[in-house]
Amino acid sequence: MTCEILERTRAGIINPIFTCQPCGAQYASIGIDRCIGIVHGGQGCVMFVRLLFSQHFKESFELASTSLHEDGAVFGALNRVEEAVDVLLMRYPDVKVVPIISTCATEVIGDDIDGVVRKLNEGLLREKFAGREVHLIPIHTPSFVGSMISGYDIAVRDFVSYFARKGQPTNKINLITGWVNPGDVSALKHLLKAMEIDANLLFEIENFDAPLMPSGNTVAHGDTTIEDLRETANAVGTIALNRYEGGKAAEYLQKEFGVPAVIGPAPIGIRNTDTLLKHLSDMTGKPIPESLVRERGIALDALTDIVHMFLADKRVAIYANPDLAIGLAEFCMDLEMQPVLLLLGDDNSNYAKDPRVKALREHAYFDMEIVTNADLWELEDRIKNKGLKLDLILGHSKGRFVSIDYGIPMVRVGFPVYDRAGMYRHPVLGYQGATYLAETMANTIFTDMEYKKNKEWVLNVW
């Protein structure tokens, strides 16, 4: 049996798995309290990203645009940044953090957003907004390299490097969640609470459900504060759950302030959640409580009920953010499933060197392909033209047409999910997430049986 690491050979992209870097920076920014990002680029660079967020969360988010037009693309558009900052601060008197997020157009023409930030700090903020706390943070995310994954990673590092200040040591840890859902943040906070650990959580998006109240509705927002970001330099350690979505910030804190860093793995499945709890215990000296041991046992019992009978040897294709995709593949192998195709969808050249990918290659007892710089045509082409047989697809809603056209059941996971309700509330991290994922996969296969009018023998019962 072989496990090959391949790269997409076509020049063009057909149905991309990810969108561009500014999207990742915008996602990071909406996790910070009193923060509204300004995207320096065309209006579509905000409009389509906001649409993705709104489709996924069914909520509205505040993001601003400099609304670059043809004249700005030719002659430069730093005046648009100045106008945007002025208007934003006047309209939103509570805003304190304003990242200036670049795009492909403004990077190509060479607009100096670092320079305009210095100019605004010395001019507009002193003259018109004197006495008001405002932080303008340039974030460079050209769209012609990387993806939303690297954009998120860059933004988290830039927020941390801007705010982190050495002071008195705290007993907190830094927990950098990566690109997760509110339900995952709740699951992580549950683990921290059980272990009585205080954390600077980057980023706190648990409250993204904006309630409809008698006084009116509100806009969804993040709850990570400026103080949380400042205190990252004084923590006992940093755990970045995802190597490619927060790893840069963890490395920065270790190099600049001597804060010990542990990067990954994302706590997907029993094994990786065990690893996270061990890291937390080693870093803080806190024991793993009996309540989490019991929770683990309940999850193991739930998995045992379905794995051998219903999930073993099921052939799975996976595409998602890289840390999520790799974690899902590891979990599937723990469940005796066969992740025969793993699509990692951007131009990061380090995936083949990732120790988790190397471990997948070593332990695969079936033929497996890992495709880097992939798009969703890689999935369809293998099904349509190369005879790939699948029992299940794991991925976000962008792959739904492959599922529909070829009659393959699909579990929605990752970002964006817009054709299912409330998925962002359900965690895939931790012991609860392991149970949810396994039972959802089994139930999806059971439902597909009904559609295809298969009888009980498919369930391995008689």
N, C-alpha and C positions, 0 to 999 in steps of 0.2 A: 504494500500500500504506500502511496506517495502523498506528500503535501507540498504543492508547488506554490511559490510566491511569484506572481506575474505582475506586469504593468500593462495598463491599457495602451494598445499600440496605435489606435486611431488618433488623428490630430484633433478632430472635433469632439465635442461632448454632446451626447444625446440623453436628455432627461437627467440633469445633474442630481447627485445625492445631496449636496450642500449648496448654499448660496455663499455670498462673498464676505470678505473680512469686516466691512463696516457693520454688518448684521450682528456679528459676534460682539463687537464693541458696544453696540446699542443694547444688546441683551444684558451685558454686564452692568451698564449704566442704570438700567431700570431696577436693579437690585439695591440701589443706594438711596437712603433717605434724603429728601429735599434735593434731588438731582434731576435735571433735564438735560439731555445731550443735544448739541447742535451738530448736525451732519453737514459738513461743507462739501456740497455737491449738488447734483440735480435733485429736483423734488422727488423723483421716483426712488432715489436711494433711501428716503424715509418712508414714502407712501407704501411701497411694496413690503418693506420690512415690518412696518406697523400692521399691515394686513396679515402677514404671517403670524405675528404675535396675537393679534385679535382673533384670528381663526383658531389658533391653538388654545388660548386661554378664555376665549369668549369675553374678553375684557378690553377696555380702552386704555391706552398708554400715552403719556405726553412725550413726544419727541419733536424736535425742531429741525428746520432745514434752512440753509442759506439760499436755496432755490437758484442755483447757478444756471445762467442762460448763455446763449451763444456768445454774446459780447464778453462775458466774464471768462469763457473758455479761451478766448483769443487774447484778451488784454489783462487777464488776472482779475480776481474777485475778492481780494482781502477786504474791500469796503463792505462786501456783503456779510462778512464775519462780524465786523464792527457793528453794523446795523442790527444783525441778528442778536448779538449779546445785549445791546441796548434795549431792544424791544422785549426780549425774553425777561430781562431783569425788571423792567417796568410792569409787565403783565403778571409776573409771578413773584410777588414780594418775599415769599418764603424760600425761594430757591437759593441754595448755597453752593452747589457743585454743578459746574457746567463743563463737561468734556467737549472739546472741539474735535470732532471725528472726521478725518480726511477720507477721500474716496479716490477712485482711479483718475477721474478727470482733474481734480485739484492737485494730485500728486504728479501727474504728467506735466501740467503747466508750471509746476514748481512753486505754487503758492506757499509762502512762508508762514504757516500758522503759529510756529513758535515765536516768530518775530511779532506777529500781530497780537499775540497774548501778552508779550512784554509791553507793547505799546498801550494796550487796553489797561493793564495793571497800573501803568504810570500815568495814564491820562483819564479815560472815562471812569474807571472805578474810583479814583481819588477825587475827581471833580464832581461827578453826578451821583455816585453811590458811596460817598464818604461815610465811614462808620459802619458799613454793612459788610458782613463776612461773605465773600464770594471767592470761589476757587475756580479759575479757568485752567483746564488741563488739556494740552494738545495730545491727541492720540493718532498715530500714523497707521492707517489701515488701507493701503492701496488695494484695489479689488483685483488687479491683474496678477497677484501672487496669493498663495495661501487660500484660505476659505474662512467661513464663519468660525471655524474651530480655532485657527491661529489668531483671528481677530479678537476672540474672547480672551485667549491667553495673553495677548499683548495688552489688552485693556486692563485686565486684572493686575498685571505687573505695573502698568503705568499708574493706576490708582494707588497701589500699595507704595510704590517708590515716591509718589508725590506726598502722601500723607504720613507715612511711617516716621516716627520720631523717637529716639532713644530717651527713656526716662526710667522710672523705678520699675523693677521687675514685677510682673503680675503672676498669678497662679493660673492664668488662662492659657488655652492652646488656640492656635489659629487653625480653623477648619475651612479649607477652600473646597467648596462643593463641586465646582465644575458646572457644566451645562446640565442642570437637573430640573425637575418639576417641583412645584410646591409640596406635593405629597412626599417627595423624597426628602425635602428639608424637614418636614414633620417627622419622618422616620428617623432621620439623623438626630434631631433634637430629642427624640424619645430615647435613643441609645445614650446620648450625653447625660440626660436627666437621670437615667437609671444608674449611671456610673458616678453621678454627682460631680460632673466636670463642667466648668465654665469655659465658654469658647467665644472667640471673635469669629462670627460666622460670615463667610464671604461666599455667597451673598444670601441675605435673609429675605426670601420671597414667599414665606409661608402664607402671608396675608394677601396674596394676589386676588383672592375672591373679594371684590369690592361690594359691600352690602347695599341693598336698596333700603334706605331708611325713611322714616316719616319726614325727616328734614330734607331729603333729596338723596341722590346717588353720589358716589365718590369715584375718583379715578384710582385704579390700582397702583400700588407703589411698593418699593422695597423698604426694608427697615434696618439695613446695615448703616450705622451712623458714621460720621466723621471721626468721632472718638474711637469707635471700633477699629477703623483703619489706622489711626494714629498708634493705637496700642499694639498693633501687630508686631512692632519692633521690640516689645517688652514681654512677649509670651514665652512660655517654657519650651515651646516647639511648634512646628507647623506640620499639619497633615494635609497634603493636596490629594484629594481622592482620584483625580484624573491627571495623568502624565501630560496630556496635550491641552488641557483646559485649566490652567492654574499652576502648572509646574514651574513656569518662569518666575512667578511671584514667590513661590517657596524657595527657589534657588537664590533669588535676590535677597530675601530676608536672611538666609543663611550666610551669604557672602558678605553682606553689608553690616549686619547686626549680630551675627553669630547665633541666630535662632536655629536650632537643629531642625532639619527638614526630613520628612518621610513622604515620598511621592508614590501614590497608588498602593495596592490596586483598588479600583472602584469596588465597593462592597456589594457586588452582585452575586447572589447565591450564598450557600452556607460557608463554603471554604473561604471566600474573600471577606465575608462579614466577620468570620473568626479572626482573620488577619487584622482587620481594622480594630477590633476590640483589643487584640494583643498590643497593637501599636499605641492605642489610647492608654492602656494599662502601664506599658513600659514608660511612656512619656510622662505620665502624671503620678505614677505610683499607686493609683487607685485600683482596687481589685475588681474583677468582673463579678457582678452580683448574681445571686442565685436566680433572681427574676429573669435575667437574660439567658441563663443556662436553661431554665424551663422554657422560655420562648423559643430557644434553639431546638429543644426537644420536640416541641409542638410542631415546628416547621419540618423537622426531620420525619416525624410521623406522617404529616400531610404528604410529603414527597414520596415516602415509602408506599403510601396507599395507591399512588398512580404511576410511579416510574416504570416498574418492570412490566406491568400489565398493559399500559397504554402509551407510554412515551418511548420505550426502548427501541432503538434502531430506526426511529423516524428521521428522515432526511430533511435537513433544514438549510435554507439560505438566509443570510443575515446581512443587513446593511444598516448603518447608524453612525453616529459620532464615534470616532475610533476607540476611545476607552470603553464606551458602552458596547460597541460591536464585539470587541475582544472579550469583555466580561460576559456577554451573552453566549459567546462561543464556548468559553470555559464552563459556564453553567450548564449548557446543553450537553457537553461531554460528561460532566458529573452526573447528569440525568440519563446516561446511556444513549443519548441521541447523537446523531451524526451531522454536525455543521459542515456540509460538503462544500459550501461556497460562502466566502466572507469577503464583502466589498468594502474597501476603505477609500473614501471618495475625495481625496485632495492630493496636492502635489508634494506632500511631506515625504522626503526621501529616507526618513529614519524608521519607518514601520518595519522594514525587513530586519532591522537590528534590535527591535523591541524584544526584551527577554520573554515576554508573554507570548509573542508570536513564535519565537523559537521553541518555546515549550509546547505550543499547539502542534508544531511540526513534529516534535519528538514523540508526542503521545497519540497522534492520530493513528487509529487502527483501520482507517478507511481512506479512500481517495478524497483529497480535499484541495481546493484551490483558494488562495488568498490573493485578491486582485487589488493593487494599489492604484491611486489616481483613477479610480473606477467611476463609472456612471451606471444608471439603471438599464442601459442597453446591454451591458455585460450580463445582467441577469436574464433579460428577455432573449438575447441571442443564444444563450446556453440552453434555455428551455425550448425555443423555437427551432433552432438549427443544429444543436449539438446533442439533443436527446437527454438533457439533464432531467432526472426524475426527482421530484420534491414532494414531501408530505406537508411542508409548512414553510411560510415565509415570516421572518421577523424584521420589521422595519417601520418607518414612518409612512404617512399617507401618500407621499409622492409615488410609491410603488403600487398603489391600489389597482391600477389598470392592468398590470402584469398578473396580479392575483385574479382579477375578474376575467381577463381574456383567456387564461389558461386553467381556470378552475382549481387554483391552489389556495387552500385556506391561509389566512394571514392574521397574525397578531400585531396590532398597532403598538409600537413602542418607539420612544425617542421624540424628536422634534422635526417638523411639525406634525401633529395629529389633529386633523380638522373634520374627519368624517366619522368620528365617534364622540359621544358626549362624556365630559368629565374625566377623561383619561388622565389629565394632569393631577388629579387628586389622588390617584392610586400610586403608591411607591413601587419602584422596582429594586430599591436598595434595602439592605438589611434582611433579617429573617422574615419579616412580614412581606417584603418585596419578593423574596424567593418563593414563598407560598403562593402569592398572587400570580407571579409569572407562570409557575408550573401548572397551577389549576386553570389559568386562562388558556394556556397552550392545549391542555387536555380538552377543555370545554369547546375550544375552537375546532378541534379535530372531531369531536362528537357532533357538533352542529353541522359540519361539512358532510358527515355520514348521512345525516337526515336529508340534506339537499340532494345527495347523490343516490339516496334510497339504498344505501348499504345496510345489511342486517347485523345481527348481534355478533357474528363471528369476527368482525373487525375489532370489536371490543375485547377480544380474547376471553369471552365468557360463553357459557353454554347452559 
